[in-house]
Amino acid sequence: MNGALRHSLRTYYAPGRAQALDAFHARFLAPGELGFDVGAHVGDRTASFRRLGARALAVEPQPRLARLLRLLFGRDPGVALAQTLVGAEPGEAVLHLNAANPTVATASGAFLAAAAGAPGWDDQRWDGAITLPVTTLDALAGRHGLPDFLKIDVEGFEAAALAGLSRPVRALSFEFTLIQRDVGLQALAAVAALGAYRFNACLGEAMRFALPEPVEAAAMADWLNGLPMRANSGDIYASLEAGRLR
């Protein structure tokens, strides 16, 4: 195992993190329900879903990480694994790899352009590329069932992934980065078009909501537009049941 993967494992499986993840995810998943972990990376979210008694689909396109997920969860009948990209329609796409920081592999050329020279991103190097199959959230739901909670973290490809979802799910999250604020706004609009969602958000890796109460899509867009660049990134959460966002 290389140093980058060891670093990711130390970061995402740090002492105390599992308990915090479980306490946060418990508002979204109950035993027997289904969570999709799209952009599973080293599987810490998948592991949290399983500790809560929920079933999980872990979607991870990177070969090294897919192998790690098979080692971690391959014998768990409650976890399904899919090594694929997720986008607006089936096909193929190029995944740009970052050997030193596999967390930020991306299928978005626009993400690479936005990161080039941006403060906080100027030391990142995408030094490899592979062509991989693309599936859709609709196809994954058709194969595995409609998730009760859907987490999407795909480095600038969030709006494209959500374009492949035609049915509302009870609750979901998607990552945003402020170097691509427009992609976050597009993803927000895609979710709002699916149903009567309410929204909240977490900044960075914090597992606490930034807003005291869930808000409608317009207010969530205003909040996202008002964030300073130093906030960098976070996750927007949406639910058809507003009480889950408090």
matplotlib code that plots the C-alpha trace (Angstrom):
import matplotlib.pyplot as plt

x = [0.0, 1.5, 1.9, -1.1, -3.5, -2.0, -2.5, -6.2, -6.8, -5.2, -7.3, -10.7, -10.4, -8.9, -9.8, -13.2, -14.3, -16.4, -18.5, -19.0, -19.9, -22.4, -24.1, -24.5, -25.6, -28.2, -30.5, -30.5, -30.3, -31.9, -31.3, -32.3, -32.3, -30.0, -27.3, -25.4, -21.8, -20.9, -17.2, -16.5, -12.7, -11.5, -15.0, -15.4, -18.9, -19.8, -18.4, -20.6, -23.7, -23.0, -22.4, -25.9, -27.3, -28.0, -27.0, -24.6, -23.5, -20.0, -19.2, -15.5, -13.9, -10.2, -8.6, -6.4, -9.3, -11.6, -9.1, -9.0, -12.8, -12.9, -10.4, -12.5, -16.0, -15.7, -17.0, -19.8, -23.1, -24.6, -22.2, -22.3, -19.3, -19.3, -16.1, -17.5, -18.0, -21.5, -22.7, -25.6, -25.8, -24.1, -20.9, -17.2, -15.2, -11.6, -10.8, -7.8, -5.8, -3.7, -1.2, -0.3, -3.9, -6.4, -9.2, -9.3, -9.4, -11.9, -13.7, -14.3, -12.0, -13.6, -12.6, -8.9, -9.1, -10.7, -8.0, -5.1, -3.4, -6.3, -5.2, -5.1, -5.1, -1.9, 0.2, -2.1, -0.9, -3.1, -0.5, -2.4, -5.6, -7.7, -10.9, -13.7, -17.3, -20.0, -23.3, -26.2, -27.8, -31.1, -29.2, -27.7, -31.1, -32.6, -30.0, -29.7, -32.9, -33.7, -31.5, -32.9, -29.8, -27.5, -24.0, -22.2, -18.5, -17.1, -14.9, -16.7, -18.9, -21.8, -24.2, -23.5, -24.2, -27.5, -28.5, -28.8, -31.3, -35.0, -36.7, -36.5, -34.7, -35.6, -32.3, -29.0, -25.8, -23.4, -20.0, -19.4, -16.1, -15.8, -13.5, -16.6, -19.4, -21.4, -21.4, -22.7, -25.5, -26.3, -26.4, -28.7, -31.1, -31.1, -32.1, -34.8, -36.3, -36.8, -39.1, -40.0, -36.7, -35.3, -31.6, -28.8, -25.0, -21.8, -18.4, -15.3, -15.3, -17.5, -20.4, -22.6, -25.0, -24.0, -27.6, -29.8, -32.9, -33.3, -34.1, -35.5, -33.4, -33.3, -32.0, -29.4, -28.2, -27.8, -25.8, -23.5, -23.1, -22.1, -19.4, -15.9, -13.3, -11.4, -14.3, -13.1, -15.6, -18.4, -21.5, -25.1, -27.7, -31.3, -34.2, -37.9, -38.3, -37.0, -36.6, -33.6, -31.7, -31.6]
y = [0.0, 3.4, 6.4, 8.3, 5.5, 5.1, 8.8, 8.6, 5.6, 7.4, 10.5, 9.0, 6.2, 8.5, 7.8, 9.2, 9.8, 6.7, 7.7, 11.2, 9.8, 7.3, 10.0, 12.2, 9.5, 8.1, 10.9, 9.6, 5.8, 3.1, -0.7, -2.4, 0.7, 1.4, 4.0, 4.8, 6.0, 7.5, 8.4, 6.0, 6.6, 4.5, 3.5, 5.3, 6.3, 2.8, 1.5, 4.0, 2.9, -0.7, 0.1, 1.6, -1.7, -0.2, -1.9, 0.0, 0.4, 1.7, 3.2, 3.9, 4.1, 4.3, 0.9, 1.2, 2.3, -0.3, -3.0, -1.6, -1.6, -5.3, -6.1, -4.2, -5.2, -8.0, -10.6, -8.5, -9.5, -6.1, -4.2, -4.1, -2.7, -0.9, 0.2, 2.8, 6.5, 8.0, 10.6, 12.0, 9.0, 5.7, 5.6, 6.2, 9.1, 9.9, 9.9, 12.1, 10.6, 12.3, 9.8, 11.9, 12.7, 10.2, 12.0, 14.5, 12.2, 13.8, 13.1, 16.9, 18.8, 22.0, 21.0, 20.7, 24.1, 25.7, 24.1, 25.3, 28.1, 28.5, 29.2, 25.9, 23.9, 25.0, 22.1, 19.4, 17.4, 15.1, 12.8, 10.0, 9.2, 6.2, 5.7, 4.0, 3.1, 5.6, 4.5, 6.6, 6.8, 5.6, 2.5, 1.8, 2.3, -0.1, -2.7, -2.2, -0.4, 3.2, 4.5, 6.0, 8.1, 9.0, 10.6, 12.0, 13.2, 13.1, 16.2, 18.5, 15.8, 16.2, 18.0, 15.5, 12.6, 14.2, 14.7, 10.9, 10.7, 11.0, 10.0, 11.7, 9.9, 10.6, 12.3, 13.0, 15.0, 16.3, 18.0, 21.5, 23.3, 27.1, 26.9, 25.6, 27.3, 27.1, 23.3, 23.4, 25.7, 23.4, 20.4, 22.3, 23.1, 19.5, 18.3, 21.0, 19.9, 16.4, 17.2, 19.4, 19.3, 21.3, 21.9, 22.4, 22.2, 21.2, 23.0, 21.0, 17.7, 19.0, 16.8, 19.5, 21.7, 25.3, 26.6, 26.4, 25.3, 23.7, 26.2, 26.2, 25.9, 29.7, 30.4, 27.6, 29.1, 32.5, 30.9, 29.2, 32.4, 34.3, 31.9, 33.4, 31.5, 30.5, 28.2, 26.0, 23.1, 21.3, 19.3, 20.3, 18.0, 17.7, 15.8, 15.5, 15.3, 18.6, 17.2, 15.2, 18.4, 19.8]
z = [0.0, -1.0, 1.3, -0.2, 0.7, 4.1, 4.7, 3.6, 5.9, 8.8, 8.1, 7.5, 10.1, 12.8, 16.4, 17.2, 13.6, 13.4, 16.3, 14.9, 11.5, 13.0, 15.1, 12.0, 9.6, 12.1, 11.1, 7.5, 7.8, 10.0, 10.1, 7.0, 4.8, 1.9, 1.5, -1.7, -1.2, -4.6, -4.5, -1.7, -1.6, 1.4, 2.5, 5.8, 4.9, 3.8, 7.1, 8.9, 7.0, 8.0, 11.7, 11.6, 10.3, 6.8, 3.6, 1.4, -2.3, -2.5, -5.9, -6.6, -10.0, -9.0, -9.4, -6.2, -4.1, -5.6, -4.6, -1.1, -0.9, -2.0, 0.8, 3.4, 2.4, -0.2, 2.3, 3.7, 2.1, 3.2, 0.9, -2.9, -4.8, -8.2, -9.9, -12.3, -12.9, -12.4, -14.8, -16.8, -19.2, -19.8, -21.8, -21.0, -19.6, -18.7, -15.0, -14.1, -11.3, -8.6, -7.2, -4.2, -3.3, -4.6, -2.8, -5.7, -8.8, -11.2, -14.5, -14.9, -17.2, -15.9, -12.4, -13.5, -15.1, -12.0, -9.7, -11.9, -9.9, -7.4, -3.8, -1.9, -5.1, -6.8, -5.4, -6.8, -9.8, -11.8, -13.2, -14.7, -16.6, -17.4, -19.4, -17.5, -17.9, -16.8, -15.4, -14.0, -10.6, -12.2, -13.4, -10.0, -8.4, -10.9, -10.0, -6.2, -5.2, -4.6, -1.8, 1.4, 1.6, -1.3, -0.8, -3.8, -3.7, -7.2, -7.5, -9.8, -11.4, -8.9, -11.2, -14.0, -11.6, -10.4, -14.0, -14.2, -11.4, -12.4, -9.1, -5.7, -2.9, 0.7, 1.5, -0.2, 0.0, -2.6, -2.2, -3.4, -3.9, -4.1, -7.1, -8.9, -7.1, -10.3, -10.2, -6.7, -7.8, -10.8, -8.5, -6.1, -8.9, -10.1, -6.6, -6.2, -9.5, -8.2, -5.3, -2.4, -0.7, 2.2, 2.5, 5.0, 4.7, 6.4, 5.8, 5.2, 7.0, 9.9, 10.7, 12.0, 10.1, 9.3, 9.4, 12.5, 10.4, 7.0, 4.2, 0.7, -2.4, -3.1, 0.4, 0.1, -3.1, -1.4, 1.3, -1.1, -3.2, 0.0, 1.2, 1.1, -1.0, 2.2, 3.1, 0.2, 0.2, 2.0, 1.5, 0.9, 2.3, 1.1, 2.5, 1.8, 5.6, 7.0, 10.5, 9.3, 8.7, 12.2]

ax = plt.figure().add_subplot(projection="3d")
ax.plot(x, y, z, "-o")
ax.set_aspect("equal")
plt.show()
